[in-house]
Amino acid sequence: MKWLNYILVFFSFTVYSQDSIIPVIKQQRKLDVSKIIGIDNFGTEYYVTNNILYKKTPEATINYSNVQLGNITTVNTYNPLKIVLFYQDFNTVIILDNRLAEVFKIDFNTTQTYRNVSHVSIGNDNTIWIFNRDIQQLELYDYKLKQVRATTLPVTSEVLDLKSNYNYCWLLTENFVYKYNYFSSLLYKIKNEGYQKLAETNDNILLQRENELLYLDDKTQKILPLNLPELLIKQFLVTTETLYIYDSKILHEFQLKN
């Protein structure tokens, strides 16, 4: 009878673990910022407060601000040597180096071909991914040559989010989640079941649906919920296998377990 109980417990755990991912809580700490942007493996933090971008290391805190361009829409710190700031109100992208010094400015209002940009993310080499909402297409834009290297087919629904790494780009729309390679070829698309935001980690994706997070496995394209404690998900981000959830007061840090 005792062996039967062990078998039943083990079987129940195995089935449950296949149906969800259980992140392990590492630590929690108070944080007072407008928006957390990124945290790297060395403890460097990027955040926005009062429309100013801050980079905080154990040694010092530096910042960047450009009030002439209005509010910061998004910041991408995937490459700490090429930080990408997007100011949607002025249709402008700013590239910063690791000291938050401005090294490049892309004003899409004054480029030879005007582009009405709604979303921006990092690209390889001297490129950024941009979504051109006038033609409803994702473009890989070379900002030094001022030309498009690759273009996807148009999408037919509103874009909600855009994330990328050096090799791939993920586009979240009201209807689908799309994955593209560096040549803008579509690798897959998955129906949007109420997802509102996404984050990338090692080619896998985390999706937010209301106050729930789900894990999209890149190889199987299977989506599993994260079994998290009850907390408010105002923001979330992932560094390698570390998940950060910010509830506007507390930063919760988890180790992802699959």
LUMKOLTI-745909 format. One line per 8 residues: for each residue x, z, y of C-alpha. Coordinates in steps of 0.1 Angstrom, whole numbers, padded with zeros to 4 digits, m for minus. Layout:
// residues N
X:Z:Y  ...
//
This chain:
// residues 258
0000:0000:0000  0029:0009:0024  0045:m0025:0018  0011:m0042:0024  0009:m0025:0058  0044:m0036:0068  0035:m0072:0058  0003:m0071:0079
0021:m0057:0109  0049:m0083:0107  0024:m0111:0103  0003:m0099:0133  0034:m0097:0155  0046:m0132:0144  0012:m0148:0152  0010:m0130:0185
0046:m0139:0195  0038:m0176:0188  0008:m0174:0212  0024:m0158:0241  0058:m0149:0257  0065:m0113:0264  0089:m0109:0293  0109:m0076:0294
0109:m0057:0326  0145:m0051:0340  0140:m0035:0373  0117:m0032:0404  0127:m0026:0440  0111:m0026:0474  0115:m0058:0495  0101:m0066:0529
0104:m0103:0536  0080:m0131:0546  0091:m0153:0516  0117:m0149:0489  0134:m0182:0483  0160:m0177:0456  0184:m0153:0438  0214:m0165:0420
0234:m0151:0391  0258:m0134:0415  0232:m0115:0433  0230:m0137:0464  0195:m0136:0479  0178:m0162:0501  0147:m0153:0520  0127:m0162:0551
0115:m0136:0576  0101:m0145:0611  0108:m0182:0603  0145:m0175:0599  0164:m0183:0567  0187:m0155:0555  0215:m0156:0529  0224:m0121:0518
0255:m0114:0497  0270:m0080:0487  0295:m0086:0515  0274:m0100:0544  0242:m0115:0557  0240:m0147:0576  0211:m0167:0589  0198:m0201:0602
0170:m0208:0625  0157:m0239:0643  0127:m0231:0664  0125:m0266:0678  0113:m0278:0644  0085:m0253:0640  0078:m0234:0608  0099:m0238:0577
0077:m0254:0550  0100:m0251:0520  0136:m0242:0512  0155:m0254:0481  0187:m0235:0471  0192:m0251:0437  0226:m0263:0450  0241:m0235:0472
0264:m0261:0487  0235:m0283:0498  0205:m0262:0509  0175:m0283:0517  0151:m0272:0544  0118:m0291:0551  0099:m0288:0583  0066:m0307:0576
0051:m0304:0611  0081:m0324:0624  0085:m0346:0593  0122:m0335:0592  0147:m0323:0566  0178:m0303:0574  0207:m0300:0550  0229:m0269:0552
0262:m0260:0536  0269:m0226:0519  0276:m0210:0553  0242:m0222:0565  0258:m0246:0589  0239:m0278:0596  0256:m0308:0580  0228:m0334:0580
0194:m0340:0597  0169:m0365:0584  0141:m0373:0608  0116:m0395:0590  0098:m0402:0623  0129:m0422:0635  0141:m0438:0602  0139:m0476:0600
0109:m0473:0577  0086:m0445:0588  0077:m0421:0560  0049:m0395:0561  0065:m0368:0539  0045:m0339:0524  0070:m0324:0498  0108:m0324:0494
0132:m0312:0467  0168:m0315:0457  0184:m0346:0442  0217:m0356:0428  0246:m0368:0449  0234:m0376:0484  0197:m0378:0475  0165:m0358:0479
0132:m0363:0462  0104:m0369:0488  0067:m0375:0484  0055:m0402:0507  0018:m0395:0511  0010:m0428:0530  0017:m0447:0497  0011:m0417:0474
0045:m0422:0457  0075:m0401:0448  0108:m0415:0462  0144:m0407:0455  0159:m0410:0490  0196:m0414:0498  0199:m0398:0532  0234:m0411:0539
0226:m0447:0531  0191:m0443:0545  0175:m0461:0516  0154:m0454:0485  0171:m0455:0452  0141:m0452:0430  0103:m0450:0434  0075:m0439:0410
0041:m0454:0405  0014:m0441:0429  m0005:m0410:0419  m0042:m0407:0426  m0047:m0370:0434  m0034:m0345:0459  0001:m0332:0454  0003:m0294:0451
0040:m0288:0443  0073:m0305:0437  0104:m0291:0419  0136:m0308:0406  0171:m0303:0393  0199:m0329:0392  0184:m0349:0363  0146:m0345:0365
0117:m0341:0389  0083:m0324:0383  0053:m0333:0404  0022:m0311:0402  m0010:m0327:0414  m0046:m0317:0412  m0050:m0338:0380  m0017:m0337:0362
0018:m0323:0358  0043:m0353:0358  0079:m0353:0347  0103:m0380:0359  0139:m0388:0352  0166:m0397:0378  0155:m0434:0377  0119:m0424:0385
0106:m0433:0350  0077:m0412:0338  0086:m0391:0308  0053:m0373:0303  0022:m0362:0321  0000:m0332:0312  m0035:m0325:0324  m0037:m0298:0351
m0058:m0270:0338  m0060:m0251:0371  m0023:m0249:0378  m0014:m0243:0415  0024:m0239:0416  0054:m0245:0394  0091:m0234:0389  0119:m0249:0368
0143:m0232:0345  0167:m0252:0321  0143:m0281:0321  0113:m0259:0311  0085:m0251:0336  0066:m0220:0347  0031:m0227:0360  0009:m0204:0380
m0028:m0204:0375  m0045:m0178:0398  m0028:m0145:0390  m0014:m0158:0356  0019:m0174:0346  0024:m0199:0318  0055:m0214:0301  0057:m0251:0295
0083:m0259:0268  0100:m0291:0276  0107:m0302:0240  0073:m0295:0225  0052:m0297:0257  0034:m0266:0244  0021:m0242:0270  0021:m0205:0263
0009:m0176:0286  0033:m0149:0297  0021:m0115:0287  0028:m0097:0320  0017:m0063:0332  m0011:m0063:0357  0004:m0071:0391  m0002:m0094:0421
0018:m0127:0420  0023:m0137:0456  0055:m0156:0447  0075:m0162:0416  0109:m0178:0409  0133:m0182:0380  0171:m0180:0377  0183:m0191:0343
0162:m0167:0321  0154:m0142:0348  0119:m0142:0362  0112:m0127:0397  0077:m0119:0409  0071:m0108:0444  0039:m0090:0453  0046:m0088:0491
0060:m0052:0487  0079:m0050:0454  0102:m0075:0437  0097:m0073:0399  0125:m0086:0377  0119:m0097:0341  0140:m0111:0313  0122:m0140:0297
0118:m0139:0260  0104:m0168:0239
//
